[in-house]
Amino acid sequence: MRVVITGATSFVGAAAVKEMLERGHTVAAVVRPDSKKSDRIIRPNRAALEEGRLIVAENDLGAPECLPGKVGTDFDGFLHFGWGGSGSGARTDRALQEKNLEDSLGAIRAAEKMGCRKFLFSGSQAEYGLHSTLITEESECRPRSLYGEAKLNMRIRGEKLCRELGLQYIHTRIFSAYGPGDHPWTLVESCLDAFLAGETIALGQCTQQWNFIYIEDLARAMCALMEAELTDSNPVYNLAGADTRPLRAFVEEIHRLCGGAGTAAYAARGENAEGVVNLIPDISKVAEATGWRPRTDFQTGIRNMIELRRKESPY
């Protein structure tokens, strides 16, 4: 299979590039012009680059119409991870989120011109909003941020456009991915920073139900969906881990694995702008459609991250 991956140097994009290449596929990895993060995909995949199975192309997210001329038209699928601004501040920027949506629809038009039969989009659990029970792909969506609204609008408009152009649309909803290469401001990274340094981290109450998915498991799920013959009329697939429990239990496990150093100060800061969100995802649909199952439990994932930090530490 020959695929195009936008946002290829992002946390999720880089993992998808690596997984696709390991499965024997050819990848055109699209990066921002003069990207300083290109080594994220070049260094671990140098053999594929030398073999011609990895093509690195520079292109601005706002100009998807240029892609066919830069990487060609002989492709089977398109994985779209290019989305500007996922941090808490950017989630309330209406102009940015509306531009993300229009650029993503432009990516579908480019995918059609490149010969693609499938278009996979990285949506978010933020589309669901506040729920206190099991979240299936049929659960009502009540997003509480402009970010969640834009992702949900892509699900509606993206599916419609793909249908008009003859592409199969796949809309993934990602639940709290973690692992090496994640953004430094996330809960897991922030806890690791504090506990390994013996410091205190200020947190909310952390009483909500939560779910984490390890980045390698997430990449495997994305690739499995691209490879599978999907027949469900609903193109949405929840991508999450198999372990749901109170968020505080995850924090305490990180603390234990860090040797018990440092302190978690609960109820010491306000909750995020979207409110107290419970993540109780049902992942049976993707499992039944592809045979995929999460392989990495939370303890193993955190140990991997700690070991990597120790290897990279100059001390």
N, C-alpha and C positions, 0 to 999 in steps of 0.2 A: 504494500500500500504506500502511496505517496501522499503526504499530508503537509498542509501549511499550518504553522502555529504562530499566532500573534501574541504579543506580550511574553515573548519567549524567555526573557531574562527575569521575569517576575518569579515569586516564590512557587506558585503553582505551575506556571509555564515552563520553567527550567526543569522541574521534575517530570512534566509530561514529555518534553523533548528527550530526556534521558531514557524514559521508559519506552517510548516509541522506537527509539534507535535500538535499544536492547532487544526488542521484539522483532527486529530485522526490517523495519520500515524505513523509508526515506523521508527526511524532514527538511522543509524549508522554514527555518526559524527567522521570524521577522523581529527586528530590534529597532529601537529609535535611532535616528541619525546621530553619529558620534557617541553612541552609548558607551558609558564607562563600565557597564556590567556584562559586556559580551563574553568575558572570560568565564562567567557562570556556566555558559553552555559550551564554550570551546574547550576549556581545560579538561572536563571529565569525558568529553566525547571526541577527543582529537583523532582517534583512529577512524571514526565514522566520517570526520571532516576530510581526512586524507583519502578515504575510499570514495568520496563523492556522495555519500548517503546523508551528510549534513550540509545544507546550504544556508549560509548566514546572509540575510538581506536587510539592508537599512531602509526603513520606510516610516514616515510619520503616521501616527494613528489617524490623523485627520485627513489622510489622502489614500484611503484603501483602493481607490480606482487605479492607482499606479502599480499595484501589486502584479497584475498579469504581465505587464511589460518588464518587470524586474526579475520575476522567478519563473515565468512560463505559464503554460496553460494545461499541462499534462498531470493533473492532480486528482486524487480520489476523495479527499476529505479536508475539512478546514476546522481547526480548533481555535476558538477566539477567546483569548485571555486578556486582550488589550482593553483596559478600562482605567481611565485616569482618576485617581483619588478615591481610595477606599478607607482612609483614616477617618476618625470621628469628625474632624473639622470639615473635610470635603463632602461628607455625607449630607450636609445641609446646604451645599452650593448648587442652587437650581440650574444655573447656566452650565456648569460643568457636567452635571448629571444628564441634562438634556443633550449636550454635545456628545457625551459618551453613547447615548442611545442612537443618535443619528449616525455616528461613525460606525457603530456596530451593524446597523442596517446596511450601511455602505459596504461593510465587509461581506455581507451575504451576497450583494450584487457582484462583488469582485470574485467571490467563491464560484458563482455560477459561470462567470467568464473563464475561470481557470479549470473548468471541467469537473468540479467537485460534485459528488453525489450526496454527501453528508455535511452538515454544518452543526458543530457542537458549541454551545455557549455556556460560559461559566456564570450561572446565576448564584443566588445566595439565600440562606435561611432567613435573611432580613425581609424577604418577600412575604413570609408568613405572618410576621408581626407577633403579637402576644398570644400564646397558647399555654394551656396547663395540662393538656392531655396529649396522647400520641399524635404525632404529626405525620400524616401520609401525603402522598402526592395529590390526593383529592381534598385535603384540608383547605378551608377558606383562607385566602390571602388578605391580610389587613396590614400592609407595611406601615411603619411609623416613622420612616425617614424618606427623604427624597432619593437617596441611594436605593432603598428597597423598592420604591415606586418605579424608578427607572429600570431596574432589573426585571420587575414584573411586566412593565410595558414592553420590554424586549421579548419576553415570553409570548405575549399576545401578538405583537406586530412582526416579530421575527418568524414565528410559525406561519403566519399568513403570507409573508413575503416568500419564504421558502416554498410553500405550497404553490404559489403563483409561478415560481421559477423552476419548479421540478426538483428541488432538493429535499432531503429528509432532515428535519429539524430536531435536534436533541438539546433539551434544556436541563442542565444539571443544577441542583441546589446544594451548595456546599455548606456543611455544618462545622465551623470552628476547626480548621486545619492547623496543625502544629508540626514542628520538626526543624532540622537544620536549614538555615537560610530564611527563616521567618522574619517578619518585621520586628524590629527591636522593641516596639511599644506594646506588643501583645502581652496578655496575662502570663503565658508560660515563660516567655523570654524575660519579662520583668521579674517574675518570681525567681527564676534561675539567677539573674543578676544579683538580686538582693540576698538570697540565701547563701549563695557561694561566697559572697563578700561579707557574710555575717551581719547584714544590715536589716532594717525593718522596712517592710513594704506596706503602704496604706491601701486597703482594699474596701470594697463594699461589703455587705453582709454575706455574700456568697452562699445564700440559702437556696437559690434557684437550681432546678435540674439542668444538667449540662451534659454535653457529649463532645468528645474530641476525635478527630481522625488524623492519623499519622500521614505525613505528606506522601510517602511512598505508596501507601494503600490508596490514597486519593488518585495518584497518577495511574495506578493499575486499573482503577475503576473507570477513569476517563478513557483509557486505551481500550478496555474491554467493551465499552459502549460503541466505540468507533468500529471495532471489529465484528460486533454481533449483528445478526439480522433481527432488527427490532420490529415488532408488529403492533405494539400497543398504540391506540389512537391518542392517548395522552403522552406528549413528548417529554414530560417532566420526570426526573429521577433524583431522589434524595441520595446524597453521598455523605455518609457519616460513619462513625465507629460503631462498635457493637456494645459499648460500655456507657450506660447513662446512669448518673448518680448526682448527688448534690455537688455544686461547684467547690464548696469548701473541702470535700473529700479529695478532690484532685489537687487542690493547693496543699493539703496536708501530706499527700503522697510525694509531691515535689520536695517539700520541706524535709521529709524523712530521707529521700534519696540523695539530698544534698548534705546529709550527715547531721541534720538537726540544728544547723547553725542558722542565725538570723531569726526574724520574727515576722509573723503575719498579723497586722493590726486590722481586725475586722470592724466594719461599720465606721471606718475612719475617713471615708470619702463618699461622695454621692454616687448614685448609679449613673450609667451612661444615658445619653439623650434619648435612646429608644425605649427606655424603661427597663424593668426587670424581666428579661426574656428567659423563658424556659425552653430548653432544647431537648425534646423527647422524640427523636426521629425514628421513623420506620424505614428500614433499608431492605425490606423483603423484595421490593419490586426489582431493583437493580440486581439483586442476588439471583432471582428467578430468571431474569432476562439474559444474564451473562455468565452465571456461575461464580461471580466474584464474591469474595468474603474478605473482611479485614484480617490481616495477618499479624499486625504489630500491636500488642497490648500497651496500655499507657505506661506501665513501669518500664518496659523495654524501650519505648520511644524516648522517655526522659533520660534513661541511662545512656542511650546513644548520643543524646545532645550534650550530656555532661562530659562524656568521654571525648567528644569532638572538641569541646571547649578546652579541655585539659591538653589535648594534642596541639591546639593552636595557641595556647598561652605562651608568652615569651619567658615566663618565670618557671 
